[in-house]
Amino acid sequence: MSFDNNPSTAQKDAWKREQLELRSKLIEIDDLSFSKTIIEKNHNQEVEFNGLKYIGGVDISFIENNVEDAVASLVVLEYPNLTVIYENFKMVKLKLPYIAGFLAFREVTPLLELLQNLQQNNPEIFPQVVIVDGNGILHPRKFGLASHLGVLANVPTIGVGKNFLQIDDGDELTMSYVKKTVKEKLNKGGDVYFLRGFSGTTYGAAVRSLENTTNPIYVSIGHRISLETAIQLVIKCCHYRIPEPTRQADVRSRKFVQNLLKYSYI
Protein backbone atom coordinates (compact mmCIF):
# COMPACT_ATOMS: atom_id res chain seq x y z
CA MET A 1 0.00 0.00 0.00
CA SER A 2 1.41 3.38 -1.03
CA PHE A 3 1.10 6.59 0.97
CA ASP A 4 -2.52 7.77 0.85
CA ASN A 5 -2.54 11.53 1.30
CA ASN A 6 -6.31 11.89 1.04
CA PRO A 7 -8.37 8.90 2.24
CA SER A 8 -11.88 8.72 0.84
CA THR A 9 -15.06 9.45 2.76
CA ALA A 10 -15.92 5.76 2.50
CA GLN A 11 -12.59 4.86 4.13
CA LYS A 12 -13.18 7.32 6.97
CA ASP A 13 -16.68 5.92 7.48
CA ALA A 14 -15.19 2.42 7.73
CA TRP A 15 -12.69 3.65 10.30
CA LYS A 16 -15.50 5.23 12.32
CA ARG A 17 -17.39 1.93 12.35
CA GLU A 18 -14.26 0.12 13.53
CA GLN A 19 -13.72 2.65 16.32
CA LEU A 20 -17.31 2.31 17.51
CA GLU A 21 -17.11 -1.49 17.41
CA LEU A 22 -13.87 -1.58 19.41
CA ARG A 23 -15.20 1.04 21.82
CA SER A 24 -17.82 -1.47 22.98
CA LYS A 25 -14.92 -3.32 24.67
CA LEU A 26 -13.62 -0.23 26.47
CA ILE A 27 -13.32 -0.37 30.27
CA GLU A 28 -13.38 3.04 31.99
CA ILE A 29 -12.85 1.90 35.59
CA ASP A 30 -9.77 0.61 37.41
CA ASP A 31 -8.99 -2.93 36.26
CA LEU A 32 -5.38 -3.02 37.40
CA SER A 33 -2.78 -5.40 38.81
CA PHE A 34 -1.88 -2.84 41.50
CA SER A 35 -3.82 -0.84 44.07
CA LYS A 36 -3.69 2.62 45.58
CA THR A 37 -4.11 4.10 49.02
CA ILE A 38 -4.60 7.68 50.17
CA ILE A 39 -2.31 8.73 53.02
CA GLU A 40 -2.04 11.88 55.12
CA LYS A 41 1.33 13.58 54.73
CA ASN A 42 2.19 17.05 56.04
CA HIS A 43 -1.52 17.82 56.39
CA ASN A 44 -2.09 16.90 52.74
CA GLN A 45 -3.53 13.81 51.13
CA GLU A 46 -1.14 11.86 48.91
CA VAL A 47 -1.63 8.81 46.74
CA GLU A 48 0.54 5.73 47.05
CA PHE A 49 0.46 2.94 44.47
CA ASN A 50 0.96 -0.52 45.90
CA GLY A 51 2.31 -3.34 43.75
CA LEU A 52 3.13 -1.09 40.80
CA LYS A 53 6.57 -1.99 39.43
CA TYR A 54 6.60 -1.29 35.69
CA ILE A 55 5.16 1.55 33.60
CA GLY A 56 5.42 1.72 29.82
CA GLY A 57 5.62 4.71 27.52
CA VAL A 58 5.07 4.76 23.76
CA ASP A 59 5.69 7.39 21.12
CA ILE A 60 6.44 7.82 17.44
CA SER A 61 9.18 10.15 16.20
CA PHE A 62 9.17 11.58 12.73
CA ILE A 63 11.99 12.29 10.34
CA GLU A 64 12.25 15.86 9.13
CA ASN A 65 11.12 16.43 5.53
CA ASN A 66 10.02 12.81 5.25
CA VAL A 67 6.30 12.02 5.33
CA GLU A 68 6.65 8.23 5.30
CA ASP A 69 9.56 7.11 7.50
CA ALA A 70 9.23 7.23 11.29
CA VAL A 71 10.37 5.37 14.41
CA ALA A 72 8.00 3.83 16.96
CA SER A 73 9.37 3.45 20.48
CA LEU A 74 8.49 1.59 23.66
CA VAL A 75 10.21 2.12 26.98
CA VAL A 76 9.60 0.48 30.35
CA LEU A 77 10.38 2.32 33.56
CA GLU A 78 10.64 0.99 37.09
CA TYR A 79 8.26 2.61 39.53
CA PRO A 80 8.64 4.68 41.66
CA ASN A 81 12.22 5.67 40.71
CA LEU A 82 11.25 6.04 37.01
CA THR A 83 14.49 4.50 35.77
CA VAL A 84 14.37 3.17 32.20
CA ILE A 85 15.05 -0.57 32.20
CA TYR A 86 13.98 -1.43 28.65
CA GLU A 87 13.78 0.27 25.28
CA ASN A 88 12.92 -0.93 21.81
CA PHE A 89 12.39 0.78 18.47
CA LYS A 90 10.74 -0.11 15.20
CA MET A 91 11.18 1.57 11.85
CA VAL A 92 7.79 2.46 10.40
CA LYS A 93 6.77 3.12 6.81
CA LEU A 94 3.72 5.35 7.28
CA LYS A 95 0.78 4.95 4.93
CA LEU A 96 -1.29 7.94 6.07
CA PRO A 97 -0.86 11.60 7.04
CA TYR A 98 -2.11 12.93 10.37
CA ILE A 99 -5.91 13.08 10.24
CA ALA A 100 -7.67 14.41 13.34
CA GLY A 101 -9.79 11.69 14.93
CA PHE A 102 -8.03 8.85 13.07
CA LEU A 103 -4.49 8.90 14.51
CA ALA A 104 -4.69 5.24 15.56
CA PHE A 105 -5.00 4.06 11.97
CA ARG A 106 -1.60 5.57 11.27
CA GLU A 107 0.23 4.67 14.48
CA VAL A 108 -1.38 1.83 16.45
CA THR A 109 0.05 -1.14 14.51
CA PRO A 110 3.78 -0.59 15.23
CA LEU A 111 3.06 0.31 18.86
CA LEU A 112 1.01 -2.86 19.27
CA GLU A 113 3.81 -4.91 17.70
CA LEU A 114 6.35 -3.47 20.15
CA LEU A 115 4.13 -4.45 23.09
CA GLN A 116 3.55 -7.93 21.68
CA ASN A 117 7.28 -8.40 21.16
CA LEU A 118 7.97 -7.48 24.77
CA GLN A 119 5.21 -9.78 26.02
CA GLN A 120 6.70 -12.69 24.09
CA ASN A 121 10.37 -12.10 24.92
CA ASN A 122 10.45 -10.36 28.31
CA PRO A 123 7.07 -10.97 29.98
CA GLU A 124 8.57 -10.45 33.45
CA ILE A 125 8.91 -6.70 32.78
CA PHE A 126 5.73 -6.19 30.76
CA PRO A 127 4.23 -2.85 31.87
CA GLN A 128 1.25 -2.87 34.21
CA VAL A 129 0.07 0.37 32.62
CA VAL A 130 1.16 2.19 29.47
CA ILE A 131 1.16 5.97 29.02
CA VAL A 132 0.51 6.93 25.40
CA ASP A 133 1.52 10.11 23.58
CA GLY A 134 -2.00 10.69 22.31
CA ASN A 135 -5.56 10.91 23.56
CA GLY A 136 -7.80 8.22 24.94
CA ILE A 137 -11.50 9.05 25.27
CA LEU A 138 -10.74 12.76 24.78
CA HIS A 139 -11.80 12.19 21.21
CA PRO A 140 -14.84 12.88 18.97
CA ARG A 141 -15.93 9.23 19.23
CA LYS A 142 -14.39 8.64 22.68
CA PHE A 143 -11.83 6.27 21.17
CA GLY A 144 -8.45 7.82 20.45
CA LEU A 145 -5.04 6.20 20.05
CA ALA A 146 -4.58 5.36 23.75
CA SER A 147 -7.95 3.60 23.90
CA HIS A 148 -7.41 1.84 20.57
CA LEU A 149 -4.02 0.50 21.69
CA GLY A 150 -5.32 -0.47 25.13
CA VAL A 151 -8.22 -2.50 23.77
CA LEU A 152 -6.13 -4.28 21.11
CA ALA A 153 -3.30 -5.07 23.56
CA ASN A 154 -5.66 -5.67 26.51
CA VAL A 155 -3.45 -3.49 28.71
CA PRO A 156 -4.34 -0.51 30.93
CA THR A 157 -3.51 2.70 29.08
CA ILE A 158 -3.57 6.43 29.78
CA GLY A 159 -3.80 9.08 27.09
CA VAL A 160 -1.67 12.20 27.54
CA GLY A 161 -1.91 14.90 24.90
CA LYS A 162 0.25 18.00 24.72
CA ASN A 163 -2.50 19.96 22.98
CA PHE A 164 -6.27 20.13 23.37
CA LEU A 165 -8.35 18.33 20.75
CA GLN A 166 -11.61 20.25 20.36
CA ILE A 167 -14.75 18.16 20.87
CA ASP A 168 -18.15 18.98 19.37
CA ASP A 169 -20.11 18.86 22.63
CA GLY A 170 -21.00 22.41 23.61
CA ASP A 171 -19.24 25.75 24.03
CA GLU A 172 -17.21 24.59 27.04
CA LEU A 173 -15.18 22.23 24.86
CA THR A 174 -14.24 24.77 22.22
CA MET A 175 -10.58 25.63 21.83
CA SER A 176 -11.05 29.25 22.90
CA TYR A 177 -13.09 28.42 26.01
CA VAL A 178 -10.72 25.71 27.23
CA LYS A 179 -7.64 27.85 26.62
CA LYS A 180 -9.15 30.76 28.57
CA THR A 181 -10.51 28.65 31.43
CA VAL A 182 -7.37 26.57 31.89
CA LYS A 183 -5.35 29.77 32.26
CA GLU A 184 -7.73 30.93 35.00
CA LYS A 185 -8.16 27.64 36.87
CA LEU A 186 -4.73 26.00 36.86
CA ASN A 187 -2.83 28.14 39.34
CA LYS A 188 -0.33 25.68 40.80
CA GLY A 189 1.25 22.29 40.21
CA GLY A 190 -1.25 19.46 40.57
CA ASP A 191 -4.29 21.59 39.70
CA VAL A 192 -6.89 19.86 37.52
CA TYR A 193 -9.68 21.16 35.30
CA PHE A 194 -12.17 18.54 34.12
CA LEU A 195 -13.24 18.71 30.48
CA ARG A 196 -17.01 18.20 30.49
CA GLY A 197 -19.32 18.63 27.54
CA PHE A 198 -22.88 19.91 27.25
CA SER A 199 -24.02 16.26 27.26
CA GLY A 200 -22.56 15.80 30.76
CA THR A 201 -19.75 13.57 29.47
CA THR A 202 -16.34 14.01 31.10
CA TYR A 203 -13.79 13.45 28.35
CA GLY A 204 -10.63 14.05 30.36
CA ALA A 205 -8.82 16.75 32.28
CA ALA A 206 -6.35 19.56 31.78
CA VAL A 207 -3.58 19.08 34.33
CA ARG A 208 -0.83 21.43 35.46
CA SER A 209 1.76 18.77 36.09
CA LEU A 210 4.34 20.90 37.94
CA GLU A 211 4.64 24.19 39.78
CA ASN A 212 7.21 25.56 37.34
CA THR A 213 5.27 24.85 34.15
CA THR A 214 2.20 26.78 33.03
CA ASN A 215 1.21 24.85 29.91
CA PRO A 216 -1.13 21.99 30.86
CA ILE A 217 -1.20 18.44 29.61
CA TYR A 218 -4.47 16.74 28.69
CA VAL A 219 -5.08 13.44 30.47
CA SER A 220 -7.79 10.97 29.53
CA ILE A 221 -8.80 7.38 30.13
CA GLY A 222 -7.24 4.99 27.67
CA HIS A 223 -8.47 1.58 28.81
CA ARG A 224 -8.91 -0.31 32.10
CA ILE A 225 -8.25 2.72 34.32
CA SER A 226 -10.38 5.48 35.84
CA LEU A 227 -9.77 9.14 35.11
CA GLU A 228 -9.02 9.82 38.79
CA THR A 229 -6.32 7.14 38.92
CA ALA A 230 -4.93 8.17 35.53
CA ILE A 231 -4.47 11.77 36.70
CA GLN A 232 -2.91 10.72 40.00
CA LEU A 233 -0.44 8.39 38.31
CA VAL A 234 0.52 10.86 35.58
CA ILE A 235 1.30 13.54 38.18
CA LYS A 236 3.47 11.03 40.06
CA CYS A 237 5.41 10.41 36.84
CA CYS A 238 6.23 14.04 36.03
CA HIS A 239 9.77 15.32 36.51
CA TYR A 240 9.04 17.71 33.66
CA ARG A 241 5.80 18.90 32.08
CA ILE A 242 5.41 15.61 30.17
CA PRO A 243 5.26 12.34 32.17
CA GLU A 244 8.56 10.52 32.20
CA PRO A 245 7.41 7.36 30.32
CA THR A 246 6.36 9.25 27.18
CA ARG A 247 9.14 11.82 27.57
CA GLN A 248 11.75 9.08 27.62
CA ALA A 249 10.11 7.31 24.68
CA ASP A 250 10.29 10.57 22.74
CA VAL A 251 13.87 11.48 23.73
CA ARG A 252 15.22 8.01 22.99
CA SER A 253 13.40 7.60 19.69
CA ARG A 254 14.72 10.98 18.51
CA LYS A 255 18.23 9.87 19.39
CA PHE A 256 17.63 6.63 17.49
CA VAL A 257 16.54 8.66 14.44
CA GLN A 258 19.64 10.87 14.71
CA ASN A 259 21.88 7.80 14.72
CA LEU A 260 20.10 6.41 11.67
CA LEU A 261 20.62 9.67 9.82
CA LYS A 262 24.23 9.93 10.98
CA TYR A 263 25.08 6.55 9.54
CA SER A 264 22.81 7.00 6.49
CA TYR A 265 20.48 4.11 7.29
CA ILE A 266 17.53 6.19 6.08
N, C-alpha and C positions, 0 to 999 in steps of 0.2 A: 504493500500500500504506500503510495507516494504522499507527500505532504499536502493536506487538504486545507487550503487557506480560507475556504468559505463553505462550510458544511451546509447542506440543504435544510430546508424547513422540515422535510420528512425525517431527516437524520436527527435533528434536534427533538422532534416529537418522540422518536424512538428512545432517545436518551432520557427524556422526561418520564416515559413509561417505565423504563428500567429503574430510575431513581425511586419512583413511587412504589414499585414492587419490592425493591430492597428495603425501603423505609419501613415496610410492614414488619421487618425483623429487628428494628431498632429498639434498644433498651435504654431508657433515659433515667434509670435509677442505679444506685451503687450495686454492682455485681462483680465484686473484687476479691482478690486473694489476700487482701490485707484489710486492716480495720483502722479506725481513727478514734481518738479520745480528745476531749476538750479539757485542758488543765488551766488552773489559775497560776499566773506567773507575773510578779510585780504588779499586782492589781489589774492585770489584763488577762483575757482569755486567749490561750494559744492552742493550736491544733498539733497533735502528735500522731504520726502514722505508724502503726504497729504491724510488723511483718513485711513492710515494704523494703525490698532490697535492690530491685532493678527497674530503671525507668528508661524507655527508649525515646529517641528523637529522630524524626525523618524530615528530609528536605530535598529539593532539587535545585542544583545550581546550573546556570545557563552560561553559554559561551558567547562572548561579545561578538556582534555582527554575524551570528550564526543562528538561524531560526530552527534548526533541526537537531543539532547535537547538544546534549546536556548530560549531567551526572546526577544520579540519584544516590542519596546517602542514608545510612542507618547507623546510629551510634547507640550504645548502651552505657548508662551511667549507674554507678553504685549510689544508693541513697542511704544516709543523708549527706555524705561528703561530696556528692556530685562529681566524682572522678570518672573519666571515660575509661572503660575497660574493654570496649569492643568498638570497632568501626569497620564498615564495609561500603563499597561503592560499586555502582553499576553504570556503565555507559548506556545512554538512552538515545535512540533515534526517534525524535518526536514526529508525530503524524498530524498534529493539530496545533493551531495557535492558541493563545489564551482566549477563552470565551467565558464571560461572566456566567456563573451558574452551572458550568459544565467542566470545571477544572479537573474533576476526577477522571474524566474520559481521556485526558492527556497524561495524567501523572500517576494514577493509582496502580497500574500494572507493574512498573518497576519497583515501586515501594512494597507492594505485596510480595513480589519475588524475593526481595531482600529479607523480609520477615520470614518467609517460608524457608529460605536457605539457612537462616539462623536457627529456626526451630528444628530443622533436620540435623544440623551439624553441631550446634552448641545449645541444646535445649536447657541445660542447667543455668544459663544466663539469659534466657528469653525474658523480655521485659514484661512486668506485671501491668504496666500501663504505658501507652505510647503518646507522646505529645507531637502533634502534627502542625507543620507550617501551612496552615490553611483552616478554613472554617468547618465546623460541624453542622449543627442545626441552625446556625446563623446564616441562613440560606433561603432563597425564594421558595424552595420546596422542602425545606428543613432536612436537607440531605447533601451536605457539602463533602469535600474530600475526606475530612477526618471521620465522618460517619460512614462514608462509602468504604474506606479502608478498614475501619473497625468491624463492620458487618462481614466483609469478605474474609478477613483474617480471624474473626471471632476473638478479638482482643479489645480490652478497654482502651479507648482513645479520647483525647482532648484536642479540640481545635483551638489554635491560637493564631489570630490574624493580626497583622501590623496595621491594617487599614480597615475602616468600616465599610461593609458591603450593604448598600441601601436595600431595604426590604419594602415591598409594596403592601404595607399594613398600617396605614394612618400617618399623620403628620409627624408623630413622635419618632418615627424611624426614617425620616428623611435625612440626608447628609447634613444639611444646614442645621437642623434642630439638634441632632446628636452632637455635632461639633461644638455648638454653642453651649449645650447643657453639660457636656463632659467638662468643658473648661470651667464651668461654675461649680460643679459638684465634686470633682476629684481634687481635693485640696492637699492631700498628703499621701504618702506611701501606704498602700493597702486599701485605699478607698475604692469603692465599687459602685457603679451605676448600672442598674439592670435595664436591658433593652427590651421593652414590652411594646407590643403593637396594639392597635385599636381593637383587635379581636380578643385581647387579653393574653395572647401567647407571649411567653418570655423566650426570646431567641438566644440570649446570651447576656454578657455583661462587658462593659468597658471597665478596665482595671488599671489603676495607677500602681505599677508593680513596685516602685521604689520611691523613696523620698526625693532623690536627686534627679528624677526624670519626670517631665511633665506630659509627654506624649503617652497616651494609654495604649494598652493592648486589648484585643477583643477576644474574650474567652467564651467558648461554647461547648456544650456536650458533643462528644463524638459518638461514643457507644459504650454502654455498660458502666456509666458513671453519672452521678448527679451533677448539676451545675454548681451547687454549693461545694462539693468535694473537689470538683475540677478547679474552681477558683482558689480554694485553700492550697491545693497541691502546686498549682502554677506559681503562686506567690512564694511558696517555700523553695521553689527552684530558681528564683531570680537573683543572680548576682549583678545582672545588668537589666536593662528594660525587657529584653527578650528572655524567656526561660532557658536555662542552660542546656537542656537536651536539644532543642531546635537551634539554639545559637551555635553549639558545638557541631551539629550536623552541617550547618551552613558554613562555618569557618573551615572545617576540614574538607568539605566537598570543594570549596573554592581553591584551597591549596592543592587538592588533587587535580583540578582543572589546570591550574598554573603549571604543575609539573608535566601534565600532558602536552601543553603548549610549548613548554621549554624544550622538551625532547621530541617535539614535532610528531606526536602520536595522533594528533587530530588534523 
